[in-house]
Amino acid sequence: MGWIEAGCFCRRVVLRIGLVMLQGARHVHMAALRAAAKSADIEIEIHELRKASDLEKAAPHALVFPGGESTTMRLTGNDPASGLLPAVFEWIRSDPTRPVLGTCAGAILLCDPLDGGTPIIAAEIDRNAFGRQADSFQSALESALLRRQFPGVFIRAPRFTSLAPPAEPVAMLGEEIVGVREGNRLALTFHPELSEDAGFHEWLIKTAKEVTA
């Protein structure tokens, strides 16, 4: 897996991961991606995306939408000088097999793109529903996707208010849905990059490898 043969020549496929650089803990996501790649023994390149042209140049195999403040991210990403958000939404919608991870505000943008198109993930979401910065907390989650517990970090977290098929819950805080998956698109209301567990980033990378193979 991951090797291409051409006569006697073999080379390992390097997966390109696009990281939306609008706001949020972007560099922590980079560290989580590198840790996940090392654990999975998959070689990756991380491409920082600030403008639509960055996305075109990178031609990524997978995409990460970090957290931050969704209003600020929309203003920056829709600015004509960037044009990144329209390009990213088009990139995601053009191929439903492309793996995408959205965390906190990134999850808001996936569920509620506000661009006149259909939601990237069929779930309704309420921003800042868990409270203010002072209400931040960490708690163990149950993840059906990872098939184990995961340390969830919640900071001004949004809340899923409803789901529609084919979206399905894949992470739970008690009876509360905090992770939703639709195909290869994953929205998390918490910050997996702020834990020492790179499980969800590893899922992204492994899924990208499967799609690319």
C-alpha positions, 0 to 999 in steps of 0.5 A: 500500500502506498507504493507505485510500481513503474517497471523496476522503479518504485516510489512512495505516494506522498499525501498532500494535506491542505490546511485552511489558514484563516484562523484558529489553532492552525500550527497545532493542527500541523503538529497533530497531522505530523504525529498522525502520519508518523503513527500511520507510517504515511508520508504527508506534505502540509500545504497552507491555504490562504487564497484560492490559488493556494488550493489550486496549486496544492491539489490536496488529497485531504483538507483540514478546517481548523476552529476560530471565529466563524464570522471572522473566517467567513469575512476573510475567506470570502474577501476577493483578495483571498477567495479561499472559502468559495474555492474550498466549498467547490473543491469539497462538493465536486468530489464527495470522496475527498476527506475533510476534517472540520473542528469547532468553527470549521464544523460550523462552516461545513454544516452552514456554509452560507454560500447559497449551496447545500450544506457540506454535512447535513446537520444543523449547528448552533454556534457558541452553544456550550458557553463562553471562553470561561465555560471551556472544559475537557471530557472523555468522549465515546467515538464510534469512528475510532472505536474507543474513548477520546479526550475532547477539549471544548472551547466556545463550542458549537452544538449540533441541533439536528442531523439528516441522513446520510449524516451520522453521529460518530462521537458522543459526550454522554447523550450529546452528539459532538461528532458527525460524519457524512461519507468522508466528511467529518465535523467535530464541535471540539478541538482534537488538535489540543489533545495529545491524541491524533486519532481523528487526524490519523483517520483523515490521513488513512482515509485519504490514502484509501481514496488515493490508492 
